[in-house]
Amino acid sequence: MANRRGSKNTLERRGRLLFALFILLTVVACLSWPWWQMGRLARSGDPDLARAKSQAYLQNLHAVRFAADKKSAEQLKRFGANGEGEPKLVRLAPPTPAQPQTVPAGVGEFETEAIREFLKHPEGNQYFREAGDTFRYVRALRATTGCLGCHSNYQAGDLMGAVVLKLDVGERNKGLLANRLVLTLAALLVVAISVAVFYALFRYMVVRPVRHLKTVADRVSEGDLQVRSEIDTADELEALSDAMNHMLDRLAETQSELREATAVRDAKLDELASANVALFEMNQVKNKFLTTMSHELRTPLNSIIGFAQVLSESEAAAQDPKLGRYARNILTSGRALLEMINDLLDLAKIEAGRIQVRCEEVSIPQVAEAVCGMVRPLLAEKQLKLTHEVDPATPLMITDGAKVQQILHNLLSNAIKFTEEGEVRLTVRPAEDERVAFIVSDTGPGITKEQQLRIFERFTQLDSSHTRQYRGTGLGLSIVKDLAGLLDGEVSVESEPGQGATFTVVLPVDSRDAEGRTPEKEKAPGAAAKPASEVL
């Protein structure tokens, strides 16, 4: 990470590069006009100089022509000679009606071009061009009224000839180049000094504080929350430094508070762990107590129920109605107590994880018939009709028959207990996804929506008052839910007050995936109560 950061351009480098580029462009933009103006001013004097030389040449030419004697003419001619670059005169024949003026033979290409321009444009009087270090100039000689006295063949305005001269501008170009080089060097010097000054100021005012902030941030990232930024620039960077220090103060306070909260949480976790261990041990003791006491109570209770049944069927009970009523009361109370003890024993087994799924082939019609036979004695004192119906399409199930039988027994006995008259019905039919639905319906008082949310909880009674009509432990439906979940099944209830209740248990046809499973190894706990439409 450090190497990758170092390979990138830093703020210092980018700032220096951008400022140098900005200064360079600014200097180039500012010097471009003086550069051009310097060349224009240097070249603007060439036509004037050439014009003055051509004018002096013409004046000398006329002075020689009109000199008093030959000696004076020779002197004037020598005086007017300029050596190299001396002007030359190109004469044109006067125009005639039959023959317009043309460029005389033997004239150079540049001079020919200039004379043609003069003939084409009568208002033009000079033509020049610079080529390298040579300035070439041509001046038109047009006839005026003063010239007609000596040149009677021409008319006013006719082109009489042209003065041609060449000027050597090499020295002038060298001076111009030298001046431009000086200007360029001065510009580069300005750029260098500006960049150096900017770099020093930028490094002192920006880069140094930013690097200091980065150093502080690196130390904070390493866990040092005591470091603080020290920047005294009286600008935004100092404000940023103060904000960073304030953030570090808050972070240190938060970390301290977090440590305290963590210590408190650890202490509470230790307390909870100790309490959990104690609760686990107490639960083990409770389960052991329930199991032991259930076995110890069932043995004498079975004897009491047996003797009460024998007594109720004896001739003495038949002859003495009061004795028979006492014997039947003992038998009813004993069976109710035995049911409670069985529920507690089943709960203890479930919580202790001693219930294990053992799959076998189960005939549903036989199970339904057996369960109905087991609960039929509960109808003795009630005006109830118990019926069952098994759909012929119901397949042979591979499941734990004992647990299916216990589920149905708890549902039917629960329905009989809460229904005084009418009908309790068991219906078995195939369901979707290779499952079987066991439906127990009754014509009892019904269950409200609020009660449906908690009837599958342990030790839950719909009537919790001390004078409740129906006795029991409140474990029957809870055990149904646990056993259904152990077999990968679901249980649901559908009821309205005053219209009875319908409990539906849906179990898979093949429960071999649950073979050997115990409540502790159960992957998915028993499903909570659902609408019957979702189950079926």
C-alpha positions in Angstrom: 0.0 0.0 0.0 2.8 2.4 0.9 4.6 1.7 -2.4 1.4 2.3 -4.4 0.8 5.6 -2.6 4.4 6.7 -3.2 4.2 5.9 -7.0 1.3 8.4 -7.4 1.8 12.1 -7.9 1.7 13.9 -4.6 -0.2 17.2 -4.0 3.1 19.0 -3.9 4.1 17.7 -7.4 0.7 18.3 -8.9 0.5 21.8 -7.5 4.0 22.6 -8.7 3.4 21.2 -12.2 0.0 23.0 -12.6 1.4 26.3 -11.4 4.4 26.1 -13.7 2.1 25.3 -16.6 -0.2 28.2 -15.7 2.7 30.6 -15.4 4.2 29.4 -18.7 1.0 29.8 -20.6 0.4 33.2 -19.0 3.9 34.4 -20.0 3.6 33.0 -23.5 0.2 34.7 -23.9 1.6 38.0 -22.6 4.8 37.9 -24.7 3.2 36.8 -27.9 2.0 40.3 -28.7 5.4 42.0 -28.0 7.1 39.3 -30.1 4.9 40.0 -33.0 5.0 43.8 -32.5 8.8 43.7 -32.4 9.0 42.0 -35.8 6.4 44.3 -37.3 8.1 47.4 -36.1 11.5 46.1 -37.4 10.1 45.3 -40.8 8.0 48.5 -41.1 11.1 50.6 -41.7 12.3 48.6 -44.7 9.8 50.1 -47.2 10.5 53.6 -45.9 14.3 53.1 -46.2 13.8 51.6 -49.7 11.6 54.5 -50.7 14.1 57.0 -49.5 16.9 55.3 -51.4 14.9 55.1 -54.6 14.0 58.8 -54.2 17.6 59.7 -53.7 18.5 57.6 -56.7 16.0 59.5 -58.9 17.1 62.9 -57.7 20.8 62.0 -58.3 19.7 60.7 -61.8 18.1 64.0 -62.7 21.0 66.0 -61.2 23.4 64.1 -63.4 21.2 64.6 -66.5 20.9 68.4 -65.9 24.5 69.0 -64.8 26.2 72.1 -66.3 29.2 70.1 -67.8 30.4 66.6 -68.1 32.8 66.7 -65.2 30.1 67.8 -62.8 27.9 65.0 -64.1 30.6 62.4 -63.5 31.1 63.7 -59.9 27.4 63.6 -59.2 27.2 60.1 -60.6 30.1 58.9 -58.4 28.6 60.6 -55.4 25.2 58.9 -55.9 26.7 55.4 -56.4 26.0 53.0 -53.4 28.0 50.0 -54.5 26.2 46.7 -53.6 22.5 47.1 -53.7 22.6 50.1 -55.9 19.1 50.9 -57.4 18.5 50.1 -61.0 16.1 51.7 -63.4 13.8 49.7 -65.7 12.4 51.8 -68.5 9.1 51.1 -70.3 8.3 52.1 -73.8 5.5 54.6 -74.1 2.1 53.2 -74.9 0.6 53.5 -78.4 -2.9 53.0 -79.7 -1.8 49.8 -81.4 0.6 48.5 -78.8 -0.1 48.8 -75.0 2.8 48.9 -72.5 4.5 45.6 -71.7 7.3 44.4 -69.5 10.6 44.8 -71.3 12.7 41.8 -72.0 15.5 40.8 -69.7 13.7 41.8 -66.5 13.7 39.4 -63.5 10.7 37.4 -62.3 10.1 39.6 -59.3 10.4 42.8 -61.3 8.1 41.4 -64.0 5.5 40.6 -61.3 5.8 44.1 -59.8 5.5 45.9 -63.2 2.4 43.9 -64.1 0.8 44.9 -60.8 1.6 48.6 -61.6 0.0 48.3 -65.1 -3.0 46.5 -63.7 -3.5 48.9 -60.8 -2.6 52.5 -61.8 -3.0 53.7 -58.2 -0.1 51.4 -57.0 3.3 53.0 -56.7 5.4 50.4 -54.8 5.8 46.6 -54.6 8.1 44.8 -52.1 8.8 41.4 -50.6 11.2 40.0 -48.0 12.9 36.7 -48.8 15.3 35.5 -46.1 17.9 38.2 -45.5 17.0 40.2 -48.7 14.4 42.9 -48.9 13.4 43.5 -52.6 11.7 46.7 -53.5 10.2 48.1 -56.7 9.0 51.7 -57.1 6.8 52.9 -60.0 7.8 55.9 -62.0 4.6 57.5 -63.4 4.6 60.5 -65.7 3.5 63.8 -64.1 3.0 67.2 -65.8 6.5 68.2 -64.9 7.9 65.1 -66.7 6.1 65.8 -70.0 8.5 68.6 -71.0 11.3 66.0 -71.4 9.3 62.9 -72.0 6.7 64.1 -74.5 5.9 60.6 -75.7 4.1 59.8 -72.4 0.9 61.2 -71.0 0.2 62.1 -67.4 -0.2 58.9 -65.4 1.6 56.6 -67.8 4.1 54.2 -66.3 7.5 55.4 -67.5 9.5 52.7 -65.6 10.4 51.4 -62.2 13.3 51.7 -59.7 14.4 48.3 -58.5 16.6 47.8 -55.5 17.7 45.1 -53.0 18.4 45.7 -49.3 20.4 43.3 -47.1 18.3 42.9 -43.9 20.5 40.2 -42.4 21.9 42.4 -39.7 18.5 43.6 -38.8 17.2 40.0 -38.6 20.1 39.1 -36.4 19.3 42.0 -34.1 15.7 41.1 -34.0 16.5 37.4 -33.2 18.9 38.6 -30.4 16.2 40.8 -28.9 13.7 37.9 -29.1 16.1 35.6 -27.4 16.6 38.1 -24.7 12.9 38.4 -24.3 12.5 34.6 -24.2 15.3 34.2 -21.6 13.7 36.8 -19.5 10.3 35.1 -19.7 11.9 31.7 -18.8 13.7 33.4 -15.9 10.4 34.9 -14.7 8.7 31.5 -14.9 11.5 29.8 -13.0 11.5 32.4 -10.3 7.7 32.3 -10.0 7.7 28.5 -9.8 10.4 28.6 -7.2 8.7 31.2 -5.1 5.3 29.4 -5.4 6.9 26.1 -4.6 8.4 27.5 -1.4 5.2 29.2 -0.3 3.0 26.2 -1.3 5.3 23.8 0.5 5.4 26.0 3.6 1.7 27.0 3.7 0.0 23.9 2.4 2.2 20.8 1.9 3.8 20.9 5.4 0.5 21.2 7.3 -1.1 18.5 5.1 1.8 16.1 5.7 1.6 16.8 9.4 -2.1 16.0 9.3 -1.3 12.8 7.4 1.3 11.8 10.0 -1.3 12.3 12.8 -3.9 10.3 10.9 -1.4 7.4 10.4 -0.7 7.3 14.1 -4.4 7.4 14.9 -4.9 4.5 12.5 -2.2 2.6 14.4 -4.2 3.0 17.6 -2.6 6.1 19.1 -5.5 8.3 20.2 -3.3 10.6 22.4 -1.5 12.2 19.4 -2.8 15.7 18.5 -2.3 18.0 15.5 -0.3 21.2 16.0 -0.8 23.6 13.1 -0.6 27.4 13.5 -1.3 28.9 10.1 -4.4 31.1 11.1 -6.3 29.8 8.1 -8.6 26.9 7.0 -5.8 24.3 7.7 -5.6 25.4 11.3 -9.4 25.1 11.5 -9.1 21.6 10.0 -6.5 20.8 12.6 -8.7 22.0 15.5 -11.6 20.0 14.1 -9.4 16.9 13.9 -8.2 17.4 17.5 -11.8 17.8 18.6 -12.7 14.6 16.8 -9.9 12.7 18.5 -11.0 14.0 21.9 -14.5 12.7 21.2 -13.1 9.5 19.9 -11.0 9.0 23.0 -14.0 9.7 25.2 -16.1 7.3 23.2 -13.5 4.6 23.4 -13.3 5.0 27.1 -17.1 4.8 27.4 -17.0 1.8 25.2 -14.4 0.1 27.4 -16.6 0.7 30.4 -19.7 -0.5 28.7 -17.7 -3.6 27.5 -16.6 -4.3 31.1 -20.2 -4.0 32.3 -21.4 -6.2 29.5 -18.7 -8.8 30.3 -19.7 -8.8 33.9 -23.4 -9.2 33.0 -22.5 -12.0 30.6 -20.6 -13.8 33.4 -23.6 -13.4 35.6 -25.9 -14.7 32.8 -23.6 -17.6 32.1 -23.6 -18.5 35.8 -27.4 -18.2 36.0 -27.7 -20.2 32.8 -25.6 -23.0 34.3 -27.6 -22.9 37.4 -30.9 -23.0 35.4 -29.6 -25.9 33.4 -28.7 -27.8 36.5 -32.1 -27.0 38.0 -33.8 -28.1 34.8 -31.9 -31.4 34.9 -33.0 -31.8 38.5 -36.6 -31.0 37.6 -36.6 -33.4 34.7 -35.1 -36.1 36.9 -37.7 -35.4 39.6 -40.6 -35.5 37.2 -39.4 -38.7 35.6 -38.9 -40.4 39.0 -42.1 -39.1 40.6 -44.1 -40.0 37.5 -43.0 -43.6 37.6 -43.4 -43.7 41.4 -46.9 -42.3 41.2 -48.1 -44.3 38.2 -47.5 -47.7 39.9 -49.9 -47.2 42.9 -52.3 -45.1 40.8 -52.7 -48.0 38.3 -53.5 -50.3 41.3 -56.1 -47.7 42.6 -57.7 -47.5 39.1 -57.7 -51.3 38.8 -59.3 -51.9 42.2 -61.8 -49.0 41.6 -62.8 -50.6 38.3 -63.3 -54.0 39.9 -65.3 -52.4 42.7 -67.5 -50.5 40.4 -68.3 -53.7 38.5 -68.9 -55.8 41.6 -72.3 -57.0 42.9 -71.8 -54.9 46.0 -71.7 -51.7 43.9 -74.7 -52.9 42.0 -76.7 -53.5 45.2 -75.5 -50.2 46.8 -75.8 -47.2 44.4 -73.9 -45.0 46.8 -70.9 -47.4 46.8 -71.1 -47.6 43.0 -71.0 -43.8 42.7 -68.0 -43.6 45.0 -66.2 -46.3 43.0 -66.9 -44.5 39.7 -65.7 -41.2 41.1 -62.4 -42.9 42.2 -62.0 -44.4 38.7 -62.7 -41.0 37.0 -60.4 -39.1 39.2 -57.7 -41.7 39.0 -57.8 -41.7 35.2 -57.6 -37.9 35.1 -54.6 -38.0 37.5 -53.0 -40.7 35.4 -53.4 -38.5 32.2 -51.7 -35.6 34.0 -48.8 -37.8 35.2 -48.4 -39.2 31.6 -48.3 -35.6 30.2 -45.6 -34.7 32.8 -43.6 -37.8 32.0 -43.8 -37.1 28.2 -42.6 -33.5 28.8 -39.7 -34.7 30.9 -38.7 -37.1 28.2 -38.9 -34.4 25.5 -36.8 -31.9 27.5 -34.3 -34.6 28.4 -34.0 -35.6 24.8 -34.8 -39.2 25.5 -37.5 -39.5 22.8 -36.1 -40.9 19.6 -37.8 -41.4 16.2 -38.0 -45.0 15.1 -39.6 -45.4 11.7 -41.7 -48.4 10.5 -44.5 -49.1 8.1 -47.7 -47.8 9.7 -51.3 -48.5 8.5 -53.3 -45.4 9.1 -56.7 -47.1 9.3 -55.4 -49.4 12.1 -53.9 -46.4 14.0 -57.2 -44.4 13.7 -59.2 -47.4 14.9 -56.9 -48.0 17.9 -56.8 -44.4 19.0 -60.6 -44.1 18.8 -60.9 -47.2 20.9 -58.5 -45.8 23.5 -60.4 -42.6 24.0 -63.9 -44.0 23.7 -64.3 -44.6 27.5 -64.0 -40.8 27.9 -67.5 -40.5 26.3 -69.2 -42.5 29.1 -70.8 -39.5 30.8 -71.2 -37.2 27.8 -73.7 -37.1 25.0 -71.0 -37.2 22.4 -70.6 -39.2 19.2 -67.0 -40.2 18.2 -66.5 -41.0 14.5 -63.5 -41.4 12.2 -63.0 -41.5 8.5 -59.9 -42.6 6.6 -59.7 -41.7 2.9 -59.0 -45.0 0.9 -56.3 -43.1 -1.1 -54.3 -42.6 2.1 -51.0 -44.4 1.5 -49.0 -46.6 3.9 -46.8 -44.3 5.9 -43.2 -44.9 7.0 -43.0 -43.1 10.3 -43.0 -43.5 14.1 -46.4 -45.1 14.7 -46.3 -44.6 18.5 -45.8 -40.9 18.1 -48.5 -40.6 15.5 -50.8 -42.5 17.9 -49.9 -40.2 20.8 -50.5 -37.1 18.7 -54.0 -38.3 17.7 -54.7 -39.4 21.3 -53.9 -36.0 22.7 -56.0 -34.2 20.1 -59.0 -36.5 20.5 -58.9 -36.5 24.3 -58.5 -32.8 24.3 -61.5 -32.4 22.0 -63.7 -34.8 24.1 -62.7 -32.9 27.3 -63.9 -29.5 26.0 -67.0 -30.8 24.1 -70.1 -31.6 26.1 -72.4 -32.7 23.3 -72.4 -33.1 19.6 -69.6 -34.8 17.7 -65.9 -35.3 17.7 -64.6 -36.4 14.4 -61.2 -37.7 13.1 -60.6 -37.4 9.4 -57.5 -38.7 7.6 -56.8 -37.9 3.9 -53.8 -37.3 1.6 -52.3 -33.8 1.3 -50.0 -32.1 -1.1 -46.3 -32.9 -1.5 -46.6 -36.5 -0.4 -48.0 -35.8 3.0 -51.0 -37.0 5.1 -53.4 -34.7 6.9 -54.9 -35.7 10.3 -57.9 -33.5 11.1 -59.7 -33.5 14.5 -62.8 -31.4 14.7 -65.4 -30.9 17.5 -68.5 -29.0 18.3 -67.2 -27.4 21.4 -67.1 -23.8 22.6 -64.5 -22.7 20.0 -61.3 -20.8 20.5 -60.8 -17.0 20.0 -58.0 -15.6 17.8 -56.1 -14.4 20.9 -56.3 -17.8 22.5 -55.0 -19.5 19.3 -51.7 -17.6 19.6 -50.9 -19.3 22.9 -52.6 -22.7 23.1 -49.5 -24.5 21.9 -47.4 -23.0 24.8 -46.6 -25.3 27.7 -48.8 -25.2 30.8 -51.3 -22.9 29.0 -55.0 -23.2 29.9 -57.7 -21.3 28.2 -59.3 -20.8 31.6 -56.6 -20.0 34.1 -58.9 -19.2 37.1 -58.9 -21.2 40.3 -62.5 -22.2 39.5 -62.0 -23.3 36.0 -64.3 -26.0 34.7 -61.8 -28.1 32.8 -58.9 -29.6 34.6 -55.5 -30.5 33.1 -51.8 -29.6 32.9 -52.0 -27.6 29.7 -49.3 -29.8 28.1 -51.4 -31.9 25.6 -51.2 -29.5 22.6 -47.6 -28.5 23.4 -46.6 -32.2 23.2 -48.5 -32.5 19.9 -46.5 -29.6 18.5 -43.2 -31.0 19.7 -43.9 -34.5 18.3 -45.1 -33.2 15.0 -42.0 -31.1 14.6 -39.9 -34.1 15.5 -41.5 -35.9 12.5 -41.0 -32.9 10.1 -44.7 -32.1 10.4 -46.9 -29.1 11.1 -49.8 -28.4 13.3 -52.5 -25.7 12.9 -55.8 -24.7 14.3 -58.9 -23.1 12.8 -61.8 -22.0 15.1 -64.4 -19.4 15.8 -66.1 -18.8 19.2 -69.2 -21.0 19.5 -68.5 -23.0 16.3 -66.1 -25.6 17.6 -62.4 -26.1 16.7 -60.5 -28.0 14.0 -56.9 -29.1 14.6 -54.9 -30.2 11.6 -51.6 -32.1 11.7 -49.8 -32.7 8.4 -47.0 -35.3 8.4 -44.8 -36.6 5.6 -45.6 -40.0 4.1 -41.9 -41.0 4.5 -40.2 -39.8 7.6 -37.0 -41.8 7.3 -35.0 -38.5 7.1 -36.0 -38.1 10.8 -34.8 -41.6 11.8 -32.9 -41.5 15.1 -33.7 -37.9 15.7 -34.2 -36.6 19.2 -35.5 -33.2 20.3 -31.9 -32.0 20.9 -30.9 -32.9 17.3 -34.1 -31.6 15.7 -33.1 -29.4 12.8 -36.4 -27.4 12.7 -38.5 -27.0 15.8 -42.2 -27.8 15.5 -44.0 -25.3 13.4 -46.0 -22.6 15.1 -49.8 -22.5 14.6 -50.7 -21.6 11.0 -54.0 -21.2 9.1 -55.3 -24.5 7.9 -55.4 -23.2 4.3 -51.6 -22.8 4.4 -51.0 -26.3 5.8 -53.3 -28.1 3.3 
